[in-house]
Amino acid sequence: MSIDLETTKAWQSLHITSRTLIEQVEAAFKKADLPSLSWYDALWEIEKAGDGGIRPNALIPQLLLPQYQTSRLLDRLVNARLIDRVVCDEDRRGCRAVITQKGKEMRARMWTIYAQCLDDLVQKKLGKDERATLARLLNKLR
């Protein structure tokens, strides 16, 4: 198998750019005395699930974290009173993560910073057509 130079350059650019952008978002959260991007991602997925919440194992593919890291993250969110764990009616051994009002408020505060980062790091640097092309190309790699 032979990998051409363009493939290697594309991979390096994707990897470095992704890491750089995430580091900039994390720095903005830290400067605003807010938790990490993983907290935002978890709160957003749980909030989108609605009043019934979401089972922890359904969060794993959305958060791109292994099961044990997802469990630890949910423990931290429970301890911060941003989510509740509710026993599942259909399976009394299982639970669902449900966002609290405090969790919704935290996610909204974080979104203010995150939206500014998206504007500065992506929207102001790429035109609308470029953003659409980038999204289409990245989705092909998924």
Backbone hydrogen bonds in HBPLUS format (Angstrom, degrees):
<---DONOR---> <-ACCEPTOR-->    atom                        ^
c    i                          cat <-CA-CA->   ^        H-A-AA   ^      H-
h    n   atom  resd res      DA  || num        DHA   H-A  angle D-A-AA Bond
n    s   type  num  typ     dist DA aas  dist angle  dist       angle   num
A0008-THR N   A0004-ASP O   3.23 MM   4  6.63 161.2  2.27 151.1 156.0     1
A0009-LYS N   A0005-LEU O   2.87 MM   4  6.10 164.2  1.89 154.2 158.8     2
A0010-ALA N   A0006-GLU O   2.85 MM   4  5.94 157.6  1.90 143.5 150.1     3
A0011-TRP N   A0007-THR O   2.95 MM   4  6.14 163.8  1.97 150.2 154.5     4
A0012-GLN N   A0008-THR O   2.94 MM   4  6.15 166.7  1.96 152.6 156.3     5
A0013-SER N   A0009-LYS O   2.88 MM   4  6.02 163.5  1.91 150.2 155.1     6
A0014-LEU N   A0010-ALA O   2.90 MM   4  6.06 163.3  1.93 151.4 156.3     7
A0015-HIS N   A0011-TRP O   2.89 MM   4  6.05 171.0  1.90 156.8 159.2     8
A0016-ILE N   A0012-GLN O   2.87 MM   4  5.91 172.1  1.87 154.5 157.2     9
A0017-THR N   A0013-SER O   2.88 MM   4  5.74 160.9  1.92 144.5 151.0    10
A0018-SER N   A0014-LEU O   2.96 MM   4  5.93 161.7  1.99 144.9 150.8    11
A0019-ARG N   A0015-HIS O   3.05 MM   4  6.18 170.1  2.06 149.4 152.5    12
A0020-THR N   A0016-ILE O   2.88 MM   4  6.00 162.2  1.91 149.3 154.9    13
A0021-LEU N   A0017-THR O   2.88 MM   4  6.03 168.8  1.90 156.4 158.9    14
A0022-ILE N   A0018-SER O   3.01 MM   4  6.17 166.6  2.03 154.1 158.1    15
A0023-GLU N   A0019-ARG O   2.93 MM   4  6.09 159.0  1.97 149.3 155.4    16
A0024-GLN N   A0020-THR O   3.02 MM   4  6.29 147.7  2.13 144.6 153.1    17
A0025-VAL N   A0021-LEU O   3.02 MM   4  6.36 153.6  2.10 149.4 156.3    18
A0026-GLU N   A0022-ILE O   2.88 MM   4  6.12 166.6  1.90 155.8 159.6    19
A0027-ALA N   A0023-GLU O   2.92 MM   4  6.08 153.0  1.99 142.1 149.5    20
A0028-ALA N   A0024-GLN O   3.04 MM   4  6.26 152.1  2.12 141.5 148.6    21
A0029-PHE N   A0025-VAL O   2.97 MM   4  6.30 157.0  2.02 153.8 160.0    22
A0030-LYS N   A0026-GLU O   2.92 MM   4  6.16 162.1  1.95 150.6 155.7    23
A0031-LYS N   A0027-ALA O   2.88 MM   4  6.07 161.2  1.92 148.9 154.0    24
A0032-ALA N   A0028-ALA O   3.08 MM   4  6.26 144.6  2.21 140.7 149.6    25
A0032-ALA N   A0029-PHE O   3.14 MM   3  5.14 122.8  2.49  94.3 108.7    26
A0034-LEU N   A0029-PHE O   2.81 MM   5  4.95 164.6  1.83 145.6 146.8    27
A0033-ASP N   A0030-LYS O   2.91 MM   3  4.88 157.7  1.96 108.0 112.5    28
A0039-TRP N   A0036-SER O   3.00 MM   3  5.48 132.8  2.23 108.3 120.0    29
A0040-TYR N   A0036-SER O   3.35 MM   4  6.85 155.0  2.42 143.9 150.4    30
A0041-ASP N   A0037-LEU O   2.85 MM   4  6.15 171.0  1.86 161.1 162.4    31
A0042-ALA N   A0038-SER O   3.00 MM   4  6.12 161.3  2.04 143.4 148.2    32
A0043-LEU N   A0039-TRP O   2.86 MM   4  6.04 171.5  1.87 157.3 160.1    33
A0044-TRP N   A0040-TYR O   2.82 MM   4  5.98 160.7  1.86 159.0 164.4    34
A0045-GLU N   A0041-ASP O   3.05 MM   4  6.24 164.0  2.07 148.1 152.0    35
A0046-ILE N   A0042-ALA O   2.94 MM   4  6.11 161.1  1.98 154.3 159.8    36
A0047-GLU N   A0043-LEU O   2.82 MM   4  5.92 157.8  1.87 146.6 153.4    37
A0048-LYS N   A0044-TRP O   2.88 MM   4  6.03 161.5  1.92 150.8 155.8    38
A0049-ALA N   A0045-GLU O   3.23 MM   4  6.37 134.4  2.45 133.7 144.4    39
A0049-ALA N   A0046-ILE O   3.20 MM   3  5.20 131.8  2.45  94.0 106.8    40
A0050-GLY N   A0047-GLU O   3.09 MM   3  5.63 158.5  2.14 113.8 120.3    41
A0053-GLY N   A0050-GLY O   3.07 MM   3  5.62 157.7  2.12 115.3 122.3    42
A0054-ILE N   A0097-ALA O   2.99 MM  43  5.28 147.1  2.10 133.7 142.3    43
A0097-ALA N   A0054-ILE O   2.73 MM  43  5.28 170.7  1.74 148.8 147.1    44
A0058-ALA N   A0055-ARG O   2.92 MM   3  5.43 142.5  2.07 115.3 126.2    45
A0059-LEU N   A0056-PRO O   3.00 MM   3  5.28 149.6  2.10 106.6 116.0    46
A0062-GLN N   A0059-LEU O   2.98 MM   3  5.18 119.8  2.36 103.9 120.1    47
A0063-LEU N   A0059-LEU O   2.87 MM   4  5.99 152.0  1.95 165.0 174.2    48
A0064-LEU N   A0060-ILE O   2.99 MM   4  5.86 130.2  2.25 145.8 157.5    49
A0069-GLN N   A0066-PRO O   3.13 MM   3  5.48 122.0  2.48 105.8 119.7    50
A0070-THR N   A0066-PRO O   2.98 MM   4  6.24 155.3  2.05 156.6 164.6    51
A0071-SER N   A0067-GLN O   2.91 MM   4  6.18 159.2  1.96 154.6 160.0    52
A0072-ARG N   A0068-TYR O   3.08 MM   4  6.29 157.3  2.14 140.1 145.9    53
A0073-LEU N   A0069-GLN O   2.91 MM   4  6.07 157.6  1.96 145.0 151.5    54
A0074-LEU N   A0070-THR O   2.91 MM   4  6.16 162.7  1.94 152.2 156.6    55
A0075-ASP N   A0071-SER O   2.93 MM   4  6.18 151.2  2.02 145.4 153.7    56
A0076-ARG N   A0072-ARG O   3.01 MM   4  6.33 154.6  2.07 147.7 153.7    57
A0077-LEU N   A0073-LEU O   2.97 MM   4  6.31 152.6  2.05 149.0 157.1    58
A0078-VAL N   A0074-LEU O   2.88 MM   4  6.11 151.7  1.96 149.3 156.7    59
A0079-ASN N   A0075-ASP O   2.91 MM   4  6.14 165.6  1.93 150.9 154.9    60
A0080-ALA N   A0076-ARG O   2.97 MM   4  6.15 140.2  2.14 139.2 149.6    61
A0082-LEU N   A0077-LEU O   2.86 MM   5  5.24 158.1  1.91 168.8 164.1    62
A0081-ARG N   A0078-VAL O   2.83 MM   3  4.90 155.7  1.89 108.1 115.2    63
A0100-THR N   A0082-LEU O   3.01 MM  18  5.41 175.5  2.02 130.9 130.5    64
A0084-ASP N   A0098-VAL O   2.74 MM  14  5.24 156.1  1.80 152.1 160.3    65
A0098-VAL N   A0084-ASP O   2.91 MM  14  5.24 164.1  1.93 154.5 159.0    66
A0086-VAL N   A0096-ARG O   2.86 MM  10  5.19 165.2  1.89 152.1 157.0    67
A0096-ARG N   A0086-VAL O   2.74 MM  10  5.19 147.1  1.84 144.9 156.3    68
A0088-CYS N   A0094-GLY O   3.07 MM   6  5.53 170.1  2.08 125.3 126.4    69
A0094-GLY N   A0091-ASP O   2.82 MM   3  5.48 152.5  1.89 124.5 132.6    70
A0103-GLY N   A0100-THR O   3.05 MM   3  4.89 117.3  2.46  90.0 105.7    71
A0104-LYS N   A0100-THR O   2.93 MM   4  6.32 150.9  2.01 149.2 156.8    72
A0105-GLU N   A0101-GLN O   2.94 MM   4  6.24 156.4  2.00 150.7 157.1    73
A0106-MET N   A0102-LYS O   2.92 MM   4  6.16 154.6  1.99 144.7 151.7    74
A0107-ARG N   A0103-GLY O   2.92 MM   4  6.11 164.1  1.94 149.4 153.6    75
A0108-ALA N   A0104-LYS O   2.99 MM   4  6.15 155.6  2.05 144.0 150.6    76
A0109-ARG N   A0105-GLU O   2.97 MM   4  6.23 154.8  2.03 146.0 152.8    77
A0110-MET N   A0106-MET O   2.88 MM   4  6.14 159.2  1.92 153.0 159.0    78
A0111-TRP N   A0107-ARG O   2.80 MM   4  6.00 147.6  1.90 145.0 154.5    79
A0112-THR N   A0108-ALA O   3.28 MM   4  6.56 147.1  2.40 144.0 149.9    80
A0114-TYR N   A0110-MET O   2.87 MM   4  6.10 169.6  1.88 157.2 160.8    81
A0115-ALA N   A0111-TRP O   2.69 MM   4  5.65 168.6  1.70 154.6 157.2    82
A0116-GLN N   A0112-THR O   3.34 MM   4  6.42 152.7  2.42 132.3 139.2    83
A0117-CYS N   A0113-ILE O   3.00 MM   4  6.33 151.7  2.08 147.9 156.2    84
A0118-LEU N   A0114-TYR O   2.88 MM   4  6.22 160.5  1.92 155.4 160.4    85
A0119-ASP N   A0115-ALA O   2.95 MM   4  6.15 153.7  2.02 145.6 152.9    86
A0120-ASP N   A0116-GLN O   2.89 MM   4  6.11 168.4  1.91 151.3 154.2    87
A0121-LEU N   A0117-CYS O   2.72 MM   4  5.68 168.9  1.73 159.2 162.9    88
A0122-VAL N   A0118-LEU O   2.99 MM   4  5.41 145.1  2.11 130.8 138.1    89
A0123-GLN N   A0118-LEU O   3.02 MM   5  6.38 161.4  2.05 153.0 156.7    90
A0124-LYS N   A0119-ASP O   2.83 MM   5  5.82 151.6  1.91 165.6 164.4    91
A0125-LYS N   A0122-VAL O   3.04 MM   3  5.30 136.4  2.24 105.2 117.9    92
A0126-LEU N   A0122-VAL O   2.94 MM   4  5.96 142.8  2.08 163.8 172.7    93
A0131-ARG N   A0127-GLY O   2.87 MM   4  6.17 156.0  1.92 156.7 163.6    94
A0132-ALA N   A0128-LYS O   3.01 MM   4  6.28 156.0  2.07 147.3 153.8    95
A0133-THR N   A0129-ASP O   2.91 MM   4  6.14 155.8  1.97 146.6 153.4    96
A0134-LEU N   A0130-GLU O   2.83 MM   4  6.02 161.2  1.86 149.3 154.7    97
A0135-ALA N   A0131-ARG O   2.96 MM   4  6.15 164.9  1.98 148.5 152.3    98
A0136-ARG N   A0132-ALA O   2.99 MM   4  6.16 159.6  2.03 145.3 151.1    99
A0137-LEU N   A0133-THR O   2.87 MM   4  6.09 164.3  1.90 155.9 159.8   100
A0138-LEU N   A0134-LEU O   2.90 MM   4  6.07 166.7  1.92 156.1 159.9   101
A0139-ASN N   A0135-ALA O   2.93 MM   4  6.06 154.7  2.00 146.2 153.4   102
A0140-LYS N   A0136-ARG O   3.17 MM   4  6.44 137.3  2.36 139.5 149.9   103
A0140-LYS N   A0137-LEU O   3.16 MM   3  5.21 129.6  2.42  95.2 108.3   104
A0141-LEU N   A0138-LEU O   3.02 MM   3  5.27 137.3  2.21 101.9 113.8   105
A0142-ARG N   A0139-ASN O   3.26 MM   3  5.14 148.7  2.36  96.3 105.3   106
